[in-house]
Amino acid sequence: MEFLKVFKSGVFIIGASDGERLNAMTASLVMPASFKPPYLTVSFDENRYTKDIIIETGKFSVSVLTESQEKIGKIFGYTSGREKDKFANFQSFILEDGLPVISNCAAWMICEYCSDIKLGDHLVIGAKVVKSKFGNGKPLLFKQDTFY
Ligand SMILES: Cc1cc2nc3c(=O)[nH]c(=O)nc-3n(C[C@H](O)[C@H](O)[C@H](O)COP(=O)(O)O)c2cc1C
């Protein structure tokens, strides 16, 4: 899919909580969708555990990684929370409305589920941004050869 190379994206950590356990996954398919009020979309492969928690609880966090946080993208991007507690040895986060937000990230948002649409092998979730904070640091850009 050569055409995908023209789309530039950041690297994001999508955080969720089922009330007992935290989970998070790395995502690049994240897109602002409306300015007033602010909405965004996140596109999930149908197997993602994080997506299942979001459908169940209706909320999630988005942390925008900085250029120095590439390692965090790798911690959350290759293993599913179904098999492993990704927060067991990870302390670099705070809780915002009960959801994990990466410490010192470029920006974070708390989102409320609004609707979804199934497109091919992904489920695109549209959500309202109900809280956000702009931080410091240059956002990390997703590059295929850095992560795969
Ligand atoms: C840089 C990067 C970007 C990713 N982007 C997405 C994405 O946009 N959507 C998606 O469903 N998975 C994406 N993934 C894969 C998930 O992060 C990965 O499958 C993760 O283990 C899912 O965890 P979970 O099952 O605990 O939700 C990405 C992985 C990496 C490393």
PDBQT file of the ligand as one rigid body, heavy atoms in Angstrom, charges set to zero:
ROOT
HETATM    1  C1  LIG A 201       3.923   2.479  16.067  1.00  0.00    +0.000 C 
HETATM    2  C2  LIG A 201       2.709   1.592  16.213  1.00  0.00    +0.000 A 
HETATM    3  C3  LIG A 201       1.472   2.049  15.768  1.00  0.00    +0.000 A 
HETATM    4  C4  LIG A 201       0.317   1.263  15.918  1.00  0.00    +0.000 A 
HETATM    5  N1  LIG A 201      -0.877   1.742  15.481  1.00  0.00    +0.000 NA
HETATM    6  C5  LIG A 201      -2.002   1.001  15.667  1.00  0.00    +0.000 A 
HETATM    7  C6  LIG A 201      -3.274   1.537  15.311  1.00  0.00    +0.000 A 
HETATM    8  O1  LIG A 201      -3.411   2.694  14.886  1.00  0.00    +0.000 OA
HETATM    9  N2  LIG A 201      -4.376   0.732  15.471  1.00  0.00    +0.000 N 
HETATM   10  C7  LIG A 201      -4.284  -0.556  15.962  1.00  0.00    +0.000 A 
HETATM   11  O2  LIG A 201      -5.316  -1.238  16.096  1.00  0.00    +0.000 OA
HETATM   12  N3  LIG A 201      -3.084  -1.061  16.348  1.00  0.00    +0.000 NA
HETATM   13  C8  LIG A 201      -1.956  -0.318  16.232  1.00  0.00    +0.000 A 
HETATM   14  N4  LIG A 201      -0.739  -0.806  16.642  1.00  0.00    +0.000 N 
HETATM   15  C9  LIG A 201      -0.668  -2.163  17.220  1.00  0.00    +0.000 C 
HETATM   16  C10 LIG A 201      -1.093  -2.218  18.697  1.00  0.00    +0.000 C 
HETATM   17  O3  LIG A 201      -0.463  -1.211  19.455  1.00  0.00    +0.000 OA
HETATM   18  C11 LIG A 201      -0.693  -3.612  19.283  1.00  0.00    +0.000 C 
HETATM   19  O4  LIG A 201      -1.310  -4.634  18.550  1.00  0.00    +0.000 OA
HETATM   20  C12 LIG A 201      -0.986  -3.738  20.756  1.00  0.00    +0.000 C 
HETATM   21  O5  LIG A 201      -0.274  -4.878  21.221  1.00  0.00    +0.000 OA
HETATM   22  C13 LIG A 201      -2.474  -3.909  21.084  1.00  0.00    +0.000 C 
HETATM   23  O6  LIG A 201      -2.601  -4.067  22.471  1.00  0.00    +0.000 OA
HETATM   24  P1  LIG A 201      -3.958  -4.467  23.204  1.00  0.00    +0.000 P 
HETATM   25  O7  LIG A 201      -4.420  -5.798  22.637  1.00  0.00    +0.000 OA
HETATM   26  O8  LIG A 201      -3.550  -4.576  24.659  1.00  0.00    +0.000 OA
HETATM   27  O9  LIG A 201      -4.952  -3.389  22.948  1.00  0.00    +0.000 OA
HETATM   28  C14 LIG A 201       0.415  -0.041  16.515  1.00  0.00    +0.000 A 
HETATM   29  C15 LIG A 201       1.670  -0.503  16.963  1.00  0.00    +0.000 A 
HETATM   30  C16 LIG A 201       2.807   0.302  16.805  1.00  0.00    +0.000 A 
HETATM   31  C17 LIG A 201       4.141  -0.215  17.296  1.00  0.00    +0.000 C 
ENDROOT
TORSDOF 0
